[in-house]
């Protein structure tokens, strides 16, 4: 039986799927299987998986009609998995060559830890590499982030023990299925972070749609409420299924690329402000201020007070010192992806 089972859900990911698969097949640790679930793809992703499986027997491909929820797809993959450890990978992302080796070594060295993430590069499909998220390996800090509604883990970057996953009963629902599982896991085991770059995470400026964002936020709040009930009363009082269905009835809308672009400029402005690079910060806020949505208003407010920039940099530092993104290291403009990702 393989040591690690990599859970790979795939839905219409044809352009990016080769990158994800190549990154996994190039791992320095080789005793793994890839449990790939073709979740009703219509773009040829399923056929591509079969082609790769013919060339490498470690890839096991399963086809199904679309499940409508990522949690269901991952639960099926976990049921089919044979490894002692479960790792995640998204079909449009990539793993560093030593990721599996280092995360496995971390969990073997820390038997008290049931789940660990890894540092990740955030990469925009249009803007390129943005920053490296390098959160310290500290169970108390990671748990504190979760309890405040912040997710310190990139979902595709985690590895956890199979027995812990089974004890938790797997994922529930979609949108915030990972956040809910991390909270439940934190109640029975330690959380860890492998302090090395292990994952490349692609996002689009189009971002998540407005309705989906509301769903995600509402489901995160539900997960926190249930977590509090379990901690206080040792069981859940609120009916998860009933509340989940209510939240999932929230209509979705088309995403607004302009607002996402504004958010990126605003975030960059804050990062440069923290680093006391005031000219760069002002330029980013100006770009955000000319955009759309609430972050454009925040940028205009910051610009109106920019003569206080040295003070603002200190204030923002202390206001956000517990934010996971405090540990986001901006990558220099023009940063290139590693060659193995562009082969």
C-alpha positions as CSV (number, residue, x, y, z in Angstrom):
1,X,0.0,0.0,0.0
2,X,1.3,3.5,-0.7
3,X,2.3,5.8,2.1
4,X,0.6,8.9,0.8
5,X,-2.7,9.2,-1.1
6,X,-3.0,12.5,-3.0
7,X,-6.6,13.6,-3.4
8,X,-7.0,15.3,-6.8
9,X,-10.6,16.6,-7.7
10,X,-10.8,17.5,-11.3
11,X,-13.6,19.5,-13.1
12,X,-13.0,21.1,-16.5
13,X,-9.3,21.8,-15.7
14,X,-7.8,20.9,-19.1
15,X,-5.5,23.9,-19.6
16,X,-3.9,23.6,-16.1
17,X,-4.1,19.9,-15.4
18,X,-0.8,18.9,-17.0
19,X,1.0,21.3,-14.8
20,X,-0.6,19.9,-11.6
21,X,0.1,16.3,-12.7
22,X,3.7,17.0,-13.8
23,X,4.4,18.6,-10.4
24,X,3.1,15.5,-8.6
25,X,4.9,13.0,-10.7
26,X,8.2,14.9,-10.2
27,X,8.1,14.5,-6.4
28,X,11.3,13.4,-4.7
29,X,9.2,11.1,-2.5
30,X,7.7,8.5,-4.8
31,X,5.7,6.1,-2.6
32,X,2.3,7.7,-3.3
33,X,-0.8,7.3,-5.3
34,X,-2.9,10.0,-7.0
35,X,-6.6,9.4,-6.5
36,X,-8.1,11.5,-9.3
37,X,-11.8,12.1,-9.4
38,X,-13.1,13.3,-12.7
39,X,-16.2,15.2,-11.4
40,X,-18.2,15.2,-14.6
41,X,-15.8,17.2,-16.8
42,X,-16.9,18.1,-20.3
43,X,-13.7,19.6,-21.6
44,X,-11.5,16.4,-22.0
45,X,-10.0,16.5,-18.5
46,X,-11.2,12.9,-17.9
47,X,-9.5,11.7,-21.0
48,X,-6.3,13.5,-20.1
49,X,-6.3,11.8,-16.7
50,X,-6.6,8.4,-18.4
51,X,-3.7,9.2,-20.7
52,X,-1.5,10.1,-17.7
53,X,-2.7,6.9,-15.8
54,X,-1.6,4.7,-18.7
55,X,1.9,6.1,-18.4
56,X,2.1,6.0,-14.6
57,X,0.3,3.3,-12.5
58,X,0.4,5.5,-9.4
59,X,-2.5,7.5,-10.9
60,X,-5.9,6.0,-10.3
61,X,-8.8,7.6,-12.2
62,X,-12.5,7.5,-11.2
63,X,-15.3,9.2,-13.2
64,X,-18.6,10.4,-11.9
65,X,-21.4,12.8,-12.6
66,X,-20.9,16.2,-11.1
67,X,-21.4,16.0,-7.4
68,X,-22.2,19.7,-6.9
69,X,-20.0,20.0,-3.8
70,X,-16.3,19.8,-3.5
71,X,-16.6,18.1,-0.1
72,X,-18.5,15.2,-1.6
73,X,-15.8,14.7,-4.3
74,X,-13.0,14.7,-1.7
75,X,-14.9,12.3,0.6
76,X,-15.2,9.8,-2.2
77,X,-11.5,10.2,-3.0
78,X,-10.6,9.6,0.6
79,X,-12.8,6.5,0.7
80,X,-10.9,5.1,-2.3
81,X,-7.5,6.1,-0.8
82,X,-5.1,3.4,0.5
83,X,-2.4,5.6,2.1
84,X,-1.6,6.2,5.7
85,X,-1.6,10.0,4.9
86,X,-3.9,12.1,2.8
87,X,-2.5,15.0,0.8
88,X,-4.5,17.5,-1.2
89,X,-3.8,19.0,-4.6
90,X,-6.0,21.2,-6.8
91,X,-6.1,20.6,-10.5
92,X,-5.1,24.2,-11.4
93,X,-2.2,24.4,-8.8
94,X,1.2,22.8,-8.5
95,X,3.4,21.3,-5.8
96,X,7.1,21.9,-5.3
97,X,9.3,18.8,-6.0
98,X,10.1,18.2,-2.3
99,X,6.6,18.9,-0.9
100,X,5.5,15.3,-0.1
101,X,8.9,14.4,1.3
102,X,9.0,17.4,3.7
103,X,5.4,17.2,4.9
104,X,5.7,13.5,5.5
105,X,9.0,14.0,7.4
106,X,7.3,16.8,9.5
107,X,4.3,14.5,10.5
108,X,6.6,11.6,11.3
109,X,8.7,13.9,13.5
110,X,5.7,15.4,15.2
111,X,3.3,12.5,16.2
112,X,1.2,14.9,18.2
113,X,0.3,16.8,15.0
114,X,-2.5,15.5,12.8
115,X,-2.5,18.0,10.0
116,X,0.1,20.3,8.5
117,X,0.1,22.9,5.7
118,X,3.1,24.4,3.9
119,X,4.2,27.8,2.7
120,X,2.7,28.8,-0.6
121,X,3.2,31.2,-3.5
122,X,0.0,33.1,-4.5
123,X,0.0,33.5,-8.3
124,X,-2.5,35.6,-10.3
125,X,-3.4,34.2,-13.7
126,X,-2.9,37.7,-15.2
127,X,-0.5,39.4,-12.8
128,X,1.9,36.6,-12.2
129,X,3.5,35.7,-8.8
130,X,2.2,38.1,-6.1
131,X,3.5,37.0,-2.7
132,X,4.7,34.1,-0.6
133,X,2.6,33.3,2.5
134,X,5.0,32.1,5.2
135,X,3.1,31.5,8.4
136,X,5.1,30.2,11.3
137,X,4.8,26.7,12.6
138,X,2.9,27.4,15.8
139,X,-0.2,25.3,16.8
140,X,-1.5,28.1,19.1
141,X,-1.2,30.7,16.5
142,X,-2.8,28.6,13.8
143,X,-5.7,27.7,16.1
144,X,-6.2,31.4,17.0
145,X,-6.5,32.3,13.4
146,X,-9.2,29.7,12.9
147,X,-11.1,30.8,16.0
148,X,-11.1,34.3,14.6
149,X,-12.5,33.2,11.3
150,X,-9.2,33.2,9.3
151,X,-8.0,30.3,7.3
152,X,-4.2,30.0,7.6
153,X,-4.0,27.0,5.2
154,X,-4.1,26.9,1.5
155,X,-6.5,24.0,1.0
156,X,-4.5,22.2,-1.7
157,X,-1.3,22.4,0.4
158,X,-2.3,20.3,3.4
159,X,-1.4,16.8,4.4
160,X,-3.1,15.0,7.3
161,X,-3.2,11.5,8.8
162,X,-5.9,9.3,7.3
163,X,-7.1,8.1,10.7
164,X,-7.7,11.7,11.8
165,X,-9.7,12.4,8.7
166,X,-11.8,9.3,9.3
167,X,-12.3,10.2,13.0
168,X,-13.6,13.7,11.9
169,X,-16.1,12.1,9.4
170,X,-14.5,13.9,6.4
171,X,-15.7,17.1,4.8
172,X,-19.1,18.7,5.0
173,X,-20.6,20.6,2.2
174,X,-18.8,23.1,0.0
175,X,-17.3,26.6,-0.2
176,X,-16.0,26.5,3.4
177,X,-15.6,22.7,3.7
178,X,-11.9,23.1,4.4
179,X,-12.3,25.7,7.2
180,X,-15.0,23.5,8.9
181,X,-12.7,20.5,8.8
182,X,-9.7,22.4,10.1
183,X,-11.8,23.6,13.1
184,X,-13.0,20.1,13.9
185,X,-9.5,18.7,13.5
186,X,-8.0,21.4,15.9
187,X,-10.3,20.0,18.6
188,X,-8.6,16.6,18.6
189,X,-5.0,17.1,17.4
190,X,-2.3,19.7,16.9
191,X,-2.0,21.7,13.7
192,X,1.4,22.4,12.1
193,X,3.0,24.3,9.2
194,X,5.9,22.9,7.2
195,X,8.3,25.9,7.0
196,X,9.3,25.6,3.4
197,X,7.8,26.6,0.1
198,X,5.7,23.6,-1.0
199,X,2.8,24.9,-3.0
200,X,2.0,27.2,-6.0
201,X,-1.6,28.5,-5.7
202,X,-3.2,30.1,-8.8
203,X,-6.0,32.6,-8.5
204,X,-7.8,34.8,-11.1
205,X,-8.5,38.5,-10.9
206,X,-12.2,37.6,-11.6
207,X,-12.1,36.0,-8.1
208,X,-15.1,34.5,-6.5
209,X,-18.6,35.7,-7.4
210,X,-20.5,38.1,-5.1
211,X,-23.1,35.5,-4.2
212,X,-20.5,32.8,-3.6
213,X,-18.6,35.1,-1.4
214,X,-21.6,35.7,0.8
215,X,-22.2,31.9,1.0
216,X,-18.6,31.4,1.9
217,X,-18.7,34.0,4.7
218,X,-22.0,32.7,6.0
219,X,-20.7,29.1,6.1
220,X,-17.5,30.1,7.8
221,X,-19.6,31.8,10.5
222,X,-21.7,28.6,10.8
223,X,-18.6,26.5,11.2
224,X,-17.4,28.8,14.0
225,X,-20.8,28.6,15.7
226,X,-20.7,24.8,15.6
227,X,-17.1,24.8,16.8
228,X,-18.1,26.9,19.8
229,X,-20.9,24.5,20.6
230,X,-18.7,21.5,20.5
231,X,-16.1,23.1,22.7
232,X,-18.7,24.3,25.3
233,X,-21.2,21.4,25.2
234,X,-19.2,18.6,23.6
235,X,-21.8,18.3,20.8
236,X,-23.5,20.4,18.2
237,X,-26.8,22.0,19.0
238,X,-27.4,23.7,15.7
239,X,-28.6,21.5,12.9
240,X,-25.7,21.8,10.3
241,X,-27.6,20.3,7.4
242,X,-30.6,22.6,7.8
243,X,-28.5,25.8,8.2
244,X,-26.3,24.7,5.3
245,X,-29.2,24.3,2.9
246,X,-30.5,27.8,3.9
247,X,-27.1,29.4,3.1
248,X,-26.7,27.5,-0.2
249,X,-30.0,29.0,-1.3
250,X,-28.4,32.4,-1.5
251,X,-28.3,33.3,-5.2
252,X,-24.9,33.8,-7.0
253,X,-24.0,36.6,-9.4
254,X,-21.3,37.1,-11.9
255,X,-18.0,38.1,-10.4
256,X,-16.6,41.6,-11.0
257,X,-13.0,41.6,-12.2
258,X,-12.7,45.3,-11.5
259,X,-13.4,44.9,-7.8
260,X,-10.9,42.0,-7.6
261,X,-8.3,44.1,-9.3
262,X,-9.0,47.0,-6.8
263,X,-8.6,44.6,-3.9
264,X,-5.2,43.4,-5.2
265,X,-3.9,47.0,-5.5
266,X,-5.3,47.8,-2.0
267,X,-3.6,44.7,-0.5
268,X,-0.3,45.6,-2.2
269,X,-0.6,49.2,-0.8
270,X,-0.9,47.8,2.7
271,X,2.0,45.5,2.3
272,X,4.2,48.4,1.1
273,X,2.9,50.6,3.9
274,X,4.0,47.9,6.4
275,X,7.4,47.8,4.9
276,X,7.6,51.7,5.1
277,X,8.0,51.9,1.3
278,X,5.7,54.9,1.2
279,X,6.0,55.9,-2.5
280,X,5.2,52.4,-3.6
281,X,2.3,52.3,-1.2
282,X,0.9,55.5,-2.4
283,X,1.0,54.4,-6.0
284,X,-0.8,51.2,-5.2
285,X,-3.5,53.1,-3.2
286,X,-3.9,55.5,-6.2
287,X,-4.6,52.5,-8.5
288,X,-7.1,51.1,-6.0
289,X,-8.8,54.4,-5.5
290,X,-9.6,54.7,-9.2
291,X,-11.3,51.3,-9.0
292,X,-14.6,50.0,-7.9
293,X,-16.2,48.8,-4.7
294,X,-15.5,49.2,-0.9
295,X,-11.7,48.8,-1.3
296,X,-11.6,51.8,-3.6
297,X,-13.3,53.8,-0.9
298,X,-10.8,52.5,1.7
299,X,-7.9,53.5,-0.6
300,X,-9.3,57.0,-1.1
301,X,-9.6,57.3,2.7
302,X,-6.0,56.2,3.2
303,X,-4.7,58.6,0.5
304,X,-6.5,61.5,2.3
305,X,-4.5,60.7,5.4
306,X,-1.3,59.7,3.7
307,X,0.6,62.6,5.2
308,X,0.4,60.4,8.4
309,X,2.0,57.4,6.5
310,X,4.7,56.7,9.1
311,X,2.1,56.6,11.9
312,X,-0.3,54.6,9.7
313,X,2.4,52.0,9.1
314,X,2.7,51.4,12.8
315,X,-1.1,51.5,13.4
316,X,-1.8,48.9,10.6
317,X,1.0,46.7,11.9
318,X,-0.5,46.4,15.3
319,X,-4.1,46.3,14.0
320,X,-3.2,43.4,11.7
321,X,-0.4,41.7,13.7
322,X,-2.6,38.6,14.3
323,X,-3.6,38.4,10.6
324,X,-2.2,35.4,8.7
325,X,-1.4,37.8,5.8
326,X,1.0,39.6,8.0
327,X,3.4,36.9,7.0
328,X,2.9,37.5,3.2
329,X,6.2,38.4,1.7
330,X,5.6,40.3,-1.5
331,X,7.6,38.8,-4.4
332,X,9.6,41.4,-6.4
333,X,8.0,42.6,-9.7
334,X,9.1,40.4,-12.5
335,X,9.5,37.3,-10.4
336,X,9.5,34.2,-12.6
337,X,8.0,30.8,-11.9
338,X,10.4,27.9,-11.4
339,X,11.4,26.3,-14.7
340,X,9.8,23.0,-13.9
341,X,6.4,24.7,-13.9
342,X,6.8,26.0,-17.4
343,X,8.2,23.0,-19.1
